[in-house]
């Protein structure tokens, strides 16, 4: 099983919901559930984008993030920011949220919808229907908890430009989080860092830049620990990991191009295809001839049957967003959907380094550094 949705990042928010007295149809994590029973005044969930377990060797055994690595969880599928951070924020699987990749072709709206930017991927001038935006909006876990707990101060911390009022550097974000904890008796917070994902995309996993940003994050979080109030629990995880990659051209193939009903979508390592009714055999044959060594091509109905994207209440547009086939990377390559950006590191495929993320936690109560 590529993802065990009973031992995945989805189960972190499910555990928080259970701890604060709300229902979730996803399983909680027993070890985290037990830790939360210590009655902390402050609980912080930190999500370090792209901090897969394959980055832990860049730290020493005495470094905070490595020393307190408690467990390894699986990401969602695809292991990519749009799908995985949405699951961490909502406690829902991609099957429920409909969030599957950076840009999804949504057939009823005839739009290659870049979910987080709310624009068409191939045509930025194209109008996005308001109903489409609404279909991809979900209530967040902290907002659910806020409705039932007047004693808690709940807040999300995002960087600019994700939040127009957000912090400009991680150091500023940690300062803002520290001020929030210090100014309230009881808090529950969500803190998101765009690194080390951004650095890995540009420089690769084995680069000095990536090693440096991992150590910097460890040092910043260590400083935060020493400054944070007593009786605070810090939970740290990631949405996914990354692997070093090389591009393979896709859209230069005339034999494939004539099979597409619309241009491919979703992710360069988990690519969806919408194929003309009379071109399926041609598409499958040609794709496997060119890319079959490095990508597994699946009928999307098979992936849904296997619950690769999770389970729960089916999102109304998930089948319309998946199309006919999904090509899933099994090696270091990604399909070049545009030629504007070349990535040295990427994610969304099936490799363990993309799927495995740490569960790290420590506190000033019950856990000694």
C-alpha positions as CSV (number, residue, x, y, z in Angstrom):
1,X,0.0,0.0,0.0
2,X,1.5,3.3,-1.1
3,X,-0.3,5.3,1.6
4,X,-1.6,4.0,4.9
5,X,-4.2,6.6,5.8
6,X,-4.3,5.3,9.3
7,X,-0.6,6.2,9.8
8,X,-0.2,9.4,7.7
9,X,-0.1,13.1,8.1
10,X,-3.9,13.1,7.9
11,X,-3.9,11.5,11.3
12,X,-2.2,14.5,13.0
13,X,-5.1,16.8,12.6
14,X,-7.4,13.9,13.4
15,X,-5.6,13.5,16.7
16,X,-6.0,17.2,17.5
17,X,-9.7,17.1,16.7
18,X,-10.1,14.2,19.1
19,X,-8.1,15.8,21.8
20,X,-10.2,19.0,21.7
21,X,-13.4,17.0,21.7
22,X,-14.5,17.0,18.1
23,X,-15.3,14.1,15.8
24,X,-13.1,12.8,12.9
25,X,-13.7,9.7,10.9
26,X,-9.9,9.3,10.5
27,X,-7.8,7.5,13.0
28,X,-5.8,9.3,15.7
29,X,-2.2,8.6,16.4
30,X,-1.9,6.8,19.8
31,X,1.5,8.1,20.8
32,X,0.5,11.7,20.0
33,X,-2.8,11.3,21.7
34,X,-1.0,10.2,24.8
35,X,1.4,13.2,24.6
36,X,-1.5,15.6,24.4
37,X,-3.0,14.3,27.6
38,X,-0.2,16.2,29.5
39,X,-2.6,19.2,29.4
40,X,-0.3,21.7,27.7
41,X,-1.2,25.4,27.7
42,X,0.2,25.9,24.2
43,X,0.2,23.5,21.3
44,X,1.9,24.4,18.0
45,X,1.8,22.4,14.8
46,X,4.7,23.4,12.6
47,X,4.7,22.3,9.0
48,X,8.1,22.5,7.3
49,X,7.4,22.2,3.6
50,X,9.5,19.5,1.9
51,X,11.2,18.3,5.1
52,X,11.2,14.6,4.3
53,X,13.0,12.1,6.5
54,X,15.7,12.0,3.8
55,X,16.9,15.3,5.2
56,X,17.5,14.1,8.7
57,X,21.0,12.8,8.0
58,X,22.0,16.4,7.5
59,X,21.6,16.8,11.2
60,X,23.6,15.3,14.1
61,X,22.2,13.2,16.9
62,X,22.3,16.2,19.2
63,X,20.4,18.5,16.9
64,X,16.8,19.2,18.1
65,X,14.9,18.0,15.0
66,X,16.8,14.7,14.8
67,X,16.9,14.0,18.5
68,X,13.2,14.2,18.9
69,X,12.2,12.4,15.7
70,X,9.5,10.1,17.2
71,X,8.0,8.4,14.2
72,X,7.8,8.3,10.4
73,X,4.5,9.0,8.7
74,X,3.4,8.8,5.1
75,X,2.3,11.8,3.1
76,X,-0.9,11.9,1.2
77,X,-1.0,10.9,-2.5
78,X,0.1,12.7,-4.4
79,X,2.8,13.8,-2.0
80,X,2.6,17.4,-3.0
81,X,1.9,20.7,-1.3
82,X,-1.6,21.4,-2.6
83,X,-2.8,17.9,-1.6
84,X,-0.8,17.4,1.6
85,X,-1.0,20.8,3.3
86,X,-4.7,20.9,2.7
87,X,-5.0,17.6,4.5
88,X,-2.9,18.9,7.4
89,X,-5.1,22.0,7.6
90,X,-8.5,20.3,7.3
91,X,-8.0,16.7,8.6
92,X,-9.4,15.4,5.3
93,X,-7.9,13.2,2.6
94,X,-7.4,14.4,-1.0
95,X,-10.3,12.2,-1.9
96,X,-12.4,14.4,0.3
97,X,-10.9,17.8,-0.4
98,X,-10.4,17.3,-4.2
99,X,-6.9,18.9,-3.9
100,X,-4.7,16.7,-6.1
101,X,-1.9,18.8,-7.5
102,X,-0.6,22.2,-8.4
103,X,-3.0,22.6,-11.3
104,X,-6.0,20.4,-12.0
105,X,-8.1,20.3,-15.2
106,X,-11.7,20.4,-14.0
107,X,-13.8,19.2,-16.9
108,X,-17.2,20.8,-16.0
109,X,-15.5,24.2,-15.8
110,X,-13.1,23.7,-18.8
111,X,-10.3,25.1,-16.6
112,X,-6.7,24.0,-15.8
113,X,-7.2,25.3,-12.3
114,X,-4.1,26.4,-10.3
115,X,-5.7,25.8,-7.0
116,X,-3.6,28.0,-4.7
117,X,-3.3,30.9,-7.2
118,X,-6.9,30.6,-8.3
119,X,-6.1,31.1,-12.0
120,X,-5.8,29.0,-15.2
121,X,-2.4,27.4,-15.5
122,X,-2.1,27.7,-19.3
123,X,-4.1,31.0,-19.7
124,X,-3.7,33.4,-16.8
125,X,-6.3,35.8,-18.3
126,X,-9.0,33.2,-18.3
127,X,-11.8,33.9,-15.8
128,X,-12.3,31.5,-12.9
129,X,-15.9,30.7,-12.0
130,X,-16.7,31.6,-8.4
131,X,-18.4,28.2,-8.0
132,X,-15.1,26.5,-8.8
133,X,-13.3,28.4,-6.1
134,X,-16.1,27.5,-3.6
135,X,-15.8,23.8,-4.5
136,X,-12.2,23.8,-3.4
137,X,-12.7,25.7,-0.1
138,X,-12.9,23.6,3.1
139,X,-13.2,24.4,6.8
140,X,-9.9,24.2,8.7
141,X,-9.3,22.2,11.8
142,X,-8.4,25.2,13.9
143,X,-11.5,27.0,12.8
144,X,-13.6,24.1,13.8
145,X,-12.0,24.0,17.2
146,X,-12.4,27.7,17.7
147,X,-16.2,27.3,17.5
148,X,-16.2,25.1,20.6
149,X,-13.3,26.4,22.7
150,X,-13.6,30.0,24.0
151,X,-10.7,29.5,26.3
152,X,-8.2,28.9,23.4
153,X,-6.6,31.6,21.1
154,X,-6.2,29.9,17.7
155,X,-4.1,31.3,14.9
156,X,-2.5,30.3,11.6
157,X,1.0,31.7,10.7
158,X,1.8,31.9,7.0
159,X,4.6,33.7,5.1
160,X,4.0,36.5,2.6
161,X,2.6,36.2,-0.1
162,X,0.5,33.3,1.0
163,X,-0.9,35.6,3.6
164,X,-0.7,39.3,2.5
165,X,-0.1,40.2,6.2
166,X,2.2,37.3,6.7
167,X,5.8,37.2,7.8
168,X,8.6,38.0,5.3
169,X,11.3,35.7,6.8
170,X,11.1,32.6,9.1
171,X,12.8,34.5,11.9
172,X,10.0,37.1,11.8
173,X,7.5,34.3,11.8
174,X,9.0,32.7,14.9
175,X,9.0,36.0,16.6
176,X,5.3,36.6,15.8
177,X,4.5,33.1,17.0
178,X,6.4,33.6,20.3
179,X,4.5,36.9,20.9
180,X,1.2,35.1,20.3
181,X,2.1,32.4,22.9
182,X,3.3,34.9,25.4
183,X,0.2,37.1,25.2
184,X,-2.4,34.3,25.7
185,X,-3.0,31.8,28.5
186,X,-4.0,28.9,26.2
187,X,-3.3,28.6,22.4
188,X,-3.4,26.3,19.5
189,X,-1.3,27.4,16.5
190,X,-0.4,26.3,13.0
191,X,2.9,27.5,11.6
192,X,4.0,27.0,8.0
193,X,7.5,27.4,6.5
194,X,8.0,27.4,2.7
195,X,11.5,26.0,3.2
196,X,13.2,23.6,2.8
197,X,10.9,22.9,-0.2
198,X,11.8,26.1,-2.1
199,X,15.5,25.6,-1.7
200,X,15.3,22.0,-2.8
201,X,13.4,22.8,-5.9
202,X,16.1,25.3,-7.0
203,X,19.2,23.5,-5.8
204,X,18.5,19.8,-5.3
205,X,18.4,17.6,-2.3
206,X,22.2,17.0,-2.0
207,X,23.2,20.7,-2.4
208,X,25.0,22.7,0.2
209,X,22.1,25.2,0.0
210,X,19.7,22.5,1.2
211,X,22.0,21.3,3.9
212,X,22.4,24.9,5.1
213,X,18.7,25.6,5.2
214,X,18.0,22.4,7.2
215,X,20.6,23.4,9.8
216,X,19.3,26.9,9.9
217,X,15.8,25.7,10.5
218,X,17.0,23.4,13.3
219,X,18.9,26.3,14.9
220,X,15.9,28.7,14.6
221,X,13.6,26.2,16.2
222,X,16.1,25.5,18.9
223,X,16.2,29.2,19.7
224,X,12.4,29.3,19.7
225,X,12.3,26.4,22.1
226,X,14.5,28.2,24.6
227,X,12.4,31.4,24.4
228,X,8.9,29.8,24.4
229,X,6.7,29.7,27.5
230,X,6.7,26.7,29.8
231,X,4.0,24.0,29.3
232,X,4.3,24.3,25.4
233,X,4.2,21.4,23.0
234,X,5.7,21.7,19.6
235,X,4.7,19.2,16.9
236,X,6.7,19.3,13.7
237,X,6.1,17.5,10.4
238,X,6.2,18.0,6.7
239,X,3.7,17.8,3.8
240,X,6.1,15.6,1.7
241,X,9.7,15.0,0.8
242,X,11.6,15.7,-2.4
243,X,14.0,13.8,-4.7
244,X,16.6,15.0,-7.2
245,X,15.1,15.0,-10.6
246,X,15.7,15.5,-14.3
247,X,13.1,16.7,-16.9
248,X,11.7,14.7,-19.8
249,X,10.0,16.5,-22.6
250,X,6.3,15.5,-23.1
251,X,4.6,18.1,-25.2
252,X,7.0,17.8,-28.2
253,X,5.5,14.4,-29.1
254,X,3.1,14.7,-32.0
255,X,1.8,11.2,-31.7
256,X,0.8,11.9,-28.1
257,X,-0.4,15.4,-28.7
258,X,-3.0,14.3,-31.2
259,X,-4.5,12.0,-28.5
260,X,-5.2,14.8,-25.9
261,X,-8.7,16.1,-25.4
262,X,-7.1,18.9,-23.4
263,X,-3.5,19.5,-22.3
264,X,-2.1,17.3,-19.4
265,X,-2.5,18.5,-15.8
266,X,-1.9,18.1,-12.1
267,X,1.9,17.5,-11.4
268,X,5.0,16.7,-13.4
269,X,5.5,13.5,-11.4
270,X,1.8,12.6,-11.1
271,X,0.3,13.8,-14.4
272,X,-3.3,13.4,-15.4
273,X,-4.4,12.9,-19.0
274,X,-7.8,13.5,-20.7
275,X,-7.8,11.4,-23.9
276,X,-10.1,11.6,-27.0
277,X,-12.6,8.8,-27.1
278,X,-11.0,7.0,-30.1
279,X,-7.3,7.6,-29.1
280,X,-6.9,5.5,-25.9
281,X,-5.0,2.7,-27.5
282,X,-2.7,5.1,-29.3
283,X,-2.1,7.1,-26.2
284,X,-1.3,4.1,-23.9
285,X,1.0,2.5,-26.5
286,X,3.0,5.6,-27.3
287,X,3.2,6.8,-23.6
288,X,4.5,3.4,-22.5
289,X,7.0,3.3,-25.4
290,X,8.5,6.6,-24.4
291,X,8.1,6.8,-20.7
292,X,7.1,3.4,-19.4
293,X,10.5,2.7,-17.9
294,X,10.2,5.7,-15.6
295,X,6.4,6.1,-15.0
296,X,3.6,3.8,-14.2
297,X,0.5,4.6,-16.2
298,X,-2.8,3.9,-14.4
299,X,-6.4,4.2,-15.3
300,X,-7.7,6.6,-12.7
301,X,-10.8,4.5,-11.9
302,X,-8.3,1.8,-10.7
303,X,-6.5,4.3,-8.4
304,X,-9.9,5.3,-7.0
305,X,-10.8,1.7,-6.3
306,X,-7.5,1.2,-4.5
307,X,-8.2,4.3,-2.4
308,X,-4.9,5.8,-3.3
309,X,-6.2,9.3,-2.6
310,X,-7.8,8.3,0.6
311,X,-11.3,7.6,1.7
312,X,-14.3,9.4,3.3
313,X,-16.9,11.6,1.6
314,X,-16.0,11.8,-2.1
315,X,-15.3,15.3,-3.4
316,X,-17.8,16.2,-6.1
317,X,-15.2,17.0,-8.7
318,X,-12.5,14.4,-8.0
319,X,-13.3,12.1,-10.9
320,X,-13.6,15.1,-13.2
321,X,-10.2,16.3,-12.0
322,X,-8.5,13.0,-12.5
323,X,-9.5,12.4,-16.1
324,X,-8.7,9.0,-17.8
325,X,-5.1,8.2,-16.7
326,X,-2.5,9.2,-14.2
327,X,1.2,8.7,-14.9
328,X,3.1,8.2,-11.6
329,X,6.9,8.6,-11.4
330,X,8.8,5.6,-10.3
331,X,12.3,7.1,-10.9
332,X,14.1,10.4,-10.9
333,X,12.4,12.0,-13.9
334,X,9.5,14.4,-14.2
335,X,7.4,15.3,-17.3
336,X,8.1,18.8,-18.5
337,X,4.6,20.4,-18.8
338,X,6.1,23.9,-19.6
339,X,9.6,24.9,-20.4
340,X,9.7,28.0,-18.2
341,X,11.1,26.4,-15.0
342,X,13.7,23.7,-14.6
343,X,13.6,21.9,-11.2
344,X,16.5,20.2,-9.6
345,X,14.3,18.7,-6.8
346,X,10.7,17.7,-7.1
347,X,7.9,15.6,-5.5
348,X,4.5,14.0,-6.2
349,X,5.8,10.6,-7.3
350,X,5.9,7.2,-5.6
351,X,9.4,7.1,-4.1
352,X,9.8,6.7,-0.4
353,X,11.8,9.9,-0.1
354,X,8.8,11.8,-1.5
355,X,6.3,9.9,0.7
356,X,8.1,9.6,4.1
357,X,7.9,12.6,6.5
358,X,8.9,12.8,10.2
359,X,6.8,13.3,13.2
360,X,8.8,15.3,15.7
361,X,7.7,16.7,19.0
362,X,9.2,18.1,22.2
363,X,8.1,20.3,25.0
364,X,9.1,22.1,28.2
365,X,6.9,19.7,30.1
366,X,7.5,15.9,30.2
367,X,10.3,16.0,27.6
368,X,13.8,17.0,28.4
369,X,16.1,18.4,25.6
